[in-house]
Amino acid sequence: MYKKFTYLKWKEFRRSSYFEAALAIKILIILGILYFGGIAIFMGVLGYKILQKTVPDVDPLLTLNQFLIYWLLFDLGLRYFLQQMPVLNIKPMMIIPIKRSQVVKFLLAKTSTSFFNILPLLFFIPFTIVLLVQGYNPLYVIAWFLGIVSLIFMNNYVIYLINKTNLYFGIIAVIVTAMIFLQNYGIFDITEYAYFFFHGMYTKPLWVLLPIAICIYAFNANYGYYLNHFYIDGAISKKEEKVRALDLKFVDNLGNVAPFLKNDIKMIVRNARPKQVLIMSFIFLFYGLIFYTQDLYVEKFPAMIAFASMFVTGGFMLSFGQLVPSWDSEYYKLMMSQNIPYREYLKSKLALMIFATIVSTILSLPYLYFGWPIYKMILAGASFNIGLNSFITLYGGALNKVPVELNVKAKAFSNTNGFNLTQMLISIPKIAGPMIIFYIPYKLISFDAGIIALALSGLVGLICYNPFLNLIERLYQNQKYSTIAAFAEKK
């Protein structure tokens, strides 16, 4: 039966309209797996010697076990943002004699082949072989390895339980932050206690039964949840919730774009995916800390400072703008059947992105701590975002026909039908543009000349507002029906 399910998934993938793009994405993913997998194997082979040289007076296995707690929690956090549950169209399965349990088991078994399970195994398998070669007790080493494998798959199943609510993720994030803070200031070192369990799996092989039991429990919990929700009624029923009424009368003063702005604000406040974008935009504010705190970038590679400054103020613009009009994909066909002027629709998106850039610029005031030249660069980056990047981003959005499910969080490698070579080319001026605009005057004249040039680039964009908007409007009009068709296709 599993072979049949796999065959059906391949047929669905092969016959889809986005087959070529999805195939290109999968080839890139495979190349990435080979690259990182090679690094993992290399580190697994040399890891024992590296630990031996780094901490010469301590058993390398003991050193590794001290820090496995951070690997376990980091792996869980990485899975939270990147790993997604395999999907299967269950409606055709409802009318044929296939047991629900078989379908659910197939989906859960498919998660075992996840890259997030394979990568750590490519490290721990060679490391375990090295331990055996070094003369460690084979029985104890095998027990320790089985415990590690159980922890890997425990995370694999636990993450799907965590994804059902943000509460568990919040708890884990607070615990990890607290542990790092306490260890950094010498108050409490969790590694001194964590190794008792991890090393205990080696010295007391029966301890391995605990992660195995948790792994089995997590699998059964997922199995029970998906089995109980394997109904069309469960998929289409709506949970009754209280909807907050938002008083947005002040938006009416903005004229014809007001209805669209109201719709976008309500969408962001009420739905999971837009909230995720909003949170990520806030995180972008801290992007400058990577560059502004390093003298290497400030003194030798100031063009990277221009790059960082664009990201500090343009987080919302980049993440929200590239998915216009995908945010409206669930009701795009209805919108296009109305007498809606495209120009006003696009102006509302521009207004929202520009407003977010201004707010980000204000919130970036603490960067004055690094000096006025750094903040001048941030202001110049904001000018570039408002005047040029907003139009580039909106133009690229028209080429990204990926339907967005508003109440489903984004995961890595999903929506491969959104892969588009033109879209990738559009991203080049967004990334390289501010660096080039700043670097040429900086190299020829001075640092301040580069900042002025970057700031003036935004002014050029505002002067050419109407020609740019006309170009984008024509593109959206030309792409109208292909966009509707793309949004109607269920992946």
N, C-alpha and C positions, 0 to 999 in steps of 0.2 A: 504493500500500500504506500509506503514511503517513496518507493521508486516512482509510483504513479503520480504522487503529489509533486515530486521534483520535475517530472516530465511536463505536467500541466503548467508549472511556474515558468519553465523554459519556453513553452509555446506562447504564454501570455507576454513574456518579455520579447520574444522574437517577432511577434505580430504587431507590437505596439508601434505607434507613429513616431515615437521618440527613440526607436531602437538604435539608430546610428549614434546619437548623442550619448545615450546610456552606455553603449558599448565602449565609446571613447573614455567615458568616466571610469568604467570598470577596468579598462586597461591601465589607466593612470593609477587607480587604487592598487592593482596588482603590482605595478612597478614600485609603488610606495611600500607595499608589504614586503617585497623582496629586499628593498633598501633597508628598512628598519629591522626586518627579520635577520638580515646579514649582520647588522650591528649587534642585535641581541645575542646571536650565536657567538660572535667574536667576544663580546663581554662575558658570556657564560664560560667560554674556554679560558680566558685570561683573568676572570674575576677573582679566582682564588689567589693568584700571584699578586694582583693589585691590592687586595685586602691585606695580604701578608706583608707587603712592603709599606703600606699606609699605616698599619698598626702592627708593628713587628712583634710586640710582646703579648699579643692576644690571638687566640685561635680564630682564623678567618671565618669559620662557620659561626662562631659566637658573635663576631663583629657584625656579620650579615644579619643574624637573628635580632640584634639590638635595634636595627633600623627597618625591619620588615613591617612594623606597625605603620610607618609613614608610607611605605609602598602600598600597603593594603588600603589605606584611606585615600591616597592619591589616585589609585586605580579606581576606587569607587566614585570619586569626584569626576574623574575623566569620563567614566561610563555615563554618569548622569547627564553630561552635556553632549556627548557624542554618540552613545550607543542607542539604537532604536530596535524595537521589537519587530521581527519579521511579520509581514502582513500576508493575508490570504483572503481572497474573495470568497466568503462563506455562503453567499446567497445561492449559487448553483448547487452547493453541497446539501442544502436543506431538503431537496426533493429527490435525492438518490440515496440508496441504502448504505451510507457510510456512517460509522459510529462517530459521534461528536468527540469521544475520547481520543480516537485515532488522529483526528485533525489537530486537536490541542497538543497531543504528544509530539506530532510532527513539527509544529511551530516551536515548541520548547526545545526539541532536539536540534532544530536548525540553529538556535542561538549558540549551541556548543561550538559551531564552526566560526564564530565571530572572531575578527582580528584581535579583539581585546582579550580573548582566551588564548589564541595561538602565540601572540607576541611574548607574554611572560614564560610560556612553556619553552620557547626557543632559547630563553636564557637559563631556566632552571634545569632543563634536561642535560645540556652540556656541563653545567656546574655540578650536578649530581654525579655525572660520570667522572669528573675530575676528583670529587671527594672519594669515590671508590678507588680510583687510581692512587690517591694519596694514602690509602690504607685505612680509611674510616670503616667502622663496623658496617658490613653490607645490610644487615637486618635493620639497624637503626637509621641508616641513610635512606633506605627504601621507605620506611615509615615516615620519616621527615618529608620526603618527596611527595608521598601520598597526601600528607597534611597540606602541603603547599598547593597541590592540584585541587584539593577540596576547597581551599580558600579562594582560589581563582574562580571556580564554578559557583561558589557561594556568592561572591560578588556579582557574577553573571545573572543569577536569579534574584538576588536581593534588590538589584537596581530597578527591576520592573515593579517591585512592590513600592520602592521609594518614589518612583515616577508617578504613582497614583496620587501622591500628595506632596506638597512642598514642606510639610512639617518635618519629615524625616531628614530631608536635605538640610534644612535650617539647623536642626539639632547637630548633625554631623559637622557642618561648617563651623558652628560655634565651638564644638569640642576640639576640632583640629586647630583652629585659631588660638584657643586657650592653651593647648599643649605647646604650640610653637612659641607663644609669648612667655609661658612659664619656664620653658627650657632655655630660651634666649637670655632670660634674666637670672638664671640659676636658681629659681624657686622650686621647680619640680621637674625632674628629668624622667619622662615617661619611658625612654629607652632602657633605663636601668631596671624597669619592672617588666616591660614587654617581652624581653628576651627569655624570662622565666617560662612563658607559655611556648614561644616559638622554638626555643632550645629544648624545652620539655618534650616536644614532639620527636626530638632525636634521642634524648637521654631516657625518656619514658614513653616508648612507642604507643602505649594504650591511650595517651593523650590525643592521638590522631583521631580517635573516635568522636571527639567533640566537634571539630570542623566538618567531619563527614556527616554527623547528625544535623548540624545547622544547614548544610548544603541540601540534604534530603528534605528537610522541613521547608526551606525556601522553594524548592522545586514543587513540592506538594501544594504549598500555598498558592503559587502561580497557577498550577494545574487546576486547583479547585476554583480559583477566581475566573479563569477564562472558560472553564467548563460551565459554570453557572451563568455566564454572560453570553453563551453561544446561542443567542436567539435574536431574530430580527427585531422583535419587540424591544429587547434590551438595547439594541443599537439605535433605534429611532425614538425611543421614549425620552422625554425631556425632564430633567430634574427641575422641580419648582424652586425658583430662587427669587429673592427680593431684588428688584432692579432699582438702582439709585436714580432718582430724577435729578438731572443736572440743569441748573439755571444758567443758560448760556446766552442770555439776552444781550450781553455786551458785544457778542460776536455780530449781532445784526447790524452794527454800525459799519461793518466792513463791506457792505453792499452785496453784489451778486454771488460772491464767493462764500458768504455766510452759511448757506445750507450745507455746502460740502465740508466746510471747516467743522461745523457742528457734528456732522456724521463721523468725521475722522477722530475728533476728541472723544466722542462717546465710544467709538470702536476701541481706542487705546485704553480707556478706563475700564471697559467691561470685558475684555477678551485677553486670553492668556498669551497668545503669540505677540500682539503689539506691546503688552506689558514687558515681555521678555526683551523686546527691542529697546524699550525705554530704560530698562535696567542696564543693558549692555552699553547704551549711550552714556549713562552715568559712569560706568567703568572706564569708558574711553577717556574720561577726564584725567585719569591717573596715568595715561599712556606716556605723558611727558616725563614722568619720574624715571623711566627707563633711560632717557637720553639726557635730560637736564642735569642729572646727578653725576654724569660721567664727563670728566674734563676732556677725554679723548674726542668726543663728538663736538664739544663746544669749541675746542681749539683747532682741531685738525679736519673735522668733517661737519662744518656748520650747515651744509645742505641737509643733513639728517635732522637737524633741529627744525628746519622748515617743514620737513616731512612729518615730524612729530607734532608740530603746531597745527598742521592741517587736521590731524586725527583728534587732537584735544578738543577742538571746537566743532568738528564735523562728524562726530560719532552717530548722532541721530540721522543726519542727512545721508550718510553712506548706507546705514542699515535700513532705514525706512524708504529712502528715495529709490533704491535699486529694486524695490518690490512694488513700485507704482506701474501699472494699475492692479497688481496682483492682490493688494489688500482688499479690493472690491470684487474679487473673483467669484464669491458666492452669490452675488447679486448683480454682476456686471451686465449680463444679458438683459435684465430688467432695466438697468440704468440706460443702456443703449437704445431701448425701445421707447424711451421718453424723449421729450424735446429738450435735451440737455446740451448746452453749448460746451464743446470740448475746451474752449479757451478758459472759461471760468473754472472748469474742473481742474485744469492744469495750474491755473493761478492759485487755487486754494492749496494745492500740494506744495507749490513754491513758497507760499506764505507760511505754511506750517514748518517747512524745513528752515527757512530764514529765521523764524521766531526761535526755533530750537537752537540754532547757531548762536544767536544773540544771548540766550539764556546760558549756554555753555561758556561763552566768553566771559560773562559776569561771574559764573561759578569758578572760573579759572583764575580769579584774582589772587588766590594764595600763591600762585607761581611768581608773584612779585618778590617772594623770598629769595629767588635765584637771581634777582637783579632786573633792572628796567630793560636791558637789551633782550632778555628772554621773553618778557611780557610783550614787548614791541613785536617780536616775531609771532607771538600768539595772536595779537591783533591783526597783523598782516595776513596770517593764515585764515583768520575769520573773514577778512575781506575777500580773499580768494574763494573761500567756500560760498559766500553769499553771492558774489558777482559772477563767478565762472563755474565752480564745482556744482552748484545747484542745477544749472542748465545741463551740464554733462551727465550728472546723475539721473536727472529726469529723462534725458534722451536715451540713456542706456536702459532705463526701466522699461521702455516700450519694447525692447528686444528680449526681455526676460518674461516669457509667458508661463510662469509657474503658478498654478493655483495655490493660494494660501488658505489653510484651514485655521481660522482665527482662534479656536480654542484648543489647538494642538501645538505644543512647543516644537521648535525646530530642532532637528538632529542632524548630525554630520552625515554626508553622503546620501541624504534623502533628496527627492525631487530631481533626479538626474535628467529629466526632460528639460530642466532649466539650463543645462550646459549649452553654451552658444559661443562660437569662436568670436563672433562680432562683439558679444558682450564682454569677452575677455579683453579685446582690443580697446573697447571703450574705457576699461578700467585703467589703462596705461596713463592717459593724461591726468586722471584723478590722483594717481600715486606719484608719477614722475613730474607732472606739471609744476607744482610748487617748488620742487627741488631745482628744476632747470631755470625757472623764472628768477629764483633767488640767486643761484650760483653764478650765472653769467655776469650780472652787474657786480656781484661781490668780488669775483676774480679780477674784473677789469678796473673797478673803482674802489669800493669799500664795503664793509659789512652793512652800514646804514643804507647804502645804495641798493643793496640786495633787498633789504626790508621794504624800502620805498617802492621798488619795482613790483614786489609781491603784493603790496597793498594796492597799487595802481591797477594791477590786473583785475582786481575785483571791480574797480570803477569802470573799466572798459566793458566788463560784462553788463553792468547796470546801464551804461550808455546804449549798448546794443540789445537792450531788453526786448523790444518788439521784434526785431529780426530773428533773434534766437527763439523767442516764443512761437513765432510763425513757423519756423522750421520744425520745432518739436510738435506743434499742433498738426502739421501735415503728416508727420510720421505716424502719430497716433491714429489719425483718420485712415491712412493707408493700411495700418495694421489692425483696424477695428475688427473685421470679420475673422481673420486668422486668430486674433486674441480670444474672441468669443468661442471659437472652435476648440482652442487649447484649454480654456477654462472648463468647457463642457466635458472634456475627456477625463475620466476617472482612472487614476493610476492604481 
